[in-house]
Amino acid sequence: MTNADEPILTDAERDEIRAKLDDVAQRAEAAAKAAGRGYGGGNPEAAAEDVKVLLAVKTQPVQKIRTAIEHGYRLIGENRQQELTAKAEGLVDLNPVAHLIGPLQRNKVNHTLAVESCTCIESIDNMRLAQRIDNRLELLERDSLDIFIQVNTSREDSKFGVAPEEAEQLIEEVRGLERLRIRGLMTIGLPGSTVDEIRPSYADLRELSQRLRDSGVLPTDAVELSMGMSADFELAIEEGATIVRVGSSVFGARD
Ligand SMILES: *Cc1c(COP(=O)(O)O)cnc(C)c1O
């Protein structure tokens, strides 16, 4: 939040954020190259197929996010609707491209500015939510909004994400809505799992995306795969990620 009480960062703190970003960039670029893919860094205008780095900014003060954006990372992701709006306002001069990466409650869609403040909602996992957002866009006279379908490929009980076997039906229904543009699929890895446990969930998302594009369920240009976090983004890139969402590796552990 923009808050007069928010401490101004020291030069050393800013340097640390920049150094960590450079480290993430170096590793992500190397993984992209090794996988024979392009690298778009923090540039939201990079090609969909290229690997891009999205900053997961939940709980981070605006000053830290500002430092990172000024270092070339305009693609930011926020989990909470209210924070997304506050951060978008506090950073408006830097023209960030904000993705909502956390759950959006259906009954809040009409009472939050999140739909207005963001460029993309990555966490669409049910039709009733998608319908509400489409209605909201109509009211706002906004023609389109980019979305991802969030799929639960981690084979564990999770409240969020559509089950892989139900993704096809959801995508077909969402494509019937006029204003939502599906850009790809998103998944969240299991917290605390080992690399061996996590790899299949990323591979599954890539295979699902390919299969649904081949069969025409997904639009052919819906190639984005948002997967991978600080602990495993190189692995996610190996498995086809086009957007990796990193937080703690840049900003340090969250409180
Ligand atoms: C917090 C968060 C991330 C980033 O996690 P780190 O481990 O801090 O990199 C990525 N995606 C989502 C959905 C998150 O909530």
The ligand as an ORCA input file, in Angstrom:
! r2SCAN-3c Opt
* xyz 0 1
  C       3.326    -16.128     -3.655
  C       3.031    -16.714     -4.960
  C       4.038    -16.955     -5.898
  C       5.507    -16.695     -5.607
  O       5.989    -17.533     -4.616
  P       7.538    -17.431     -4.159
  O       7.813    -18.755     -3.600
  O       7.600    -16.321     -3.163
  O       8.320    -17.125     -5.362
  C       3.673    -17.453     -7.126
  N       2.393    -17.712     -7.433
  C       1.394    -17.501     -6.570
  C       0.000    -17.798     -6.978
  C       1.679    -17.002     -5.307
  O       0.690    -16.809     -4.438
*
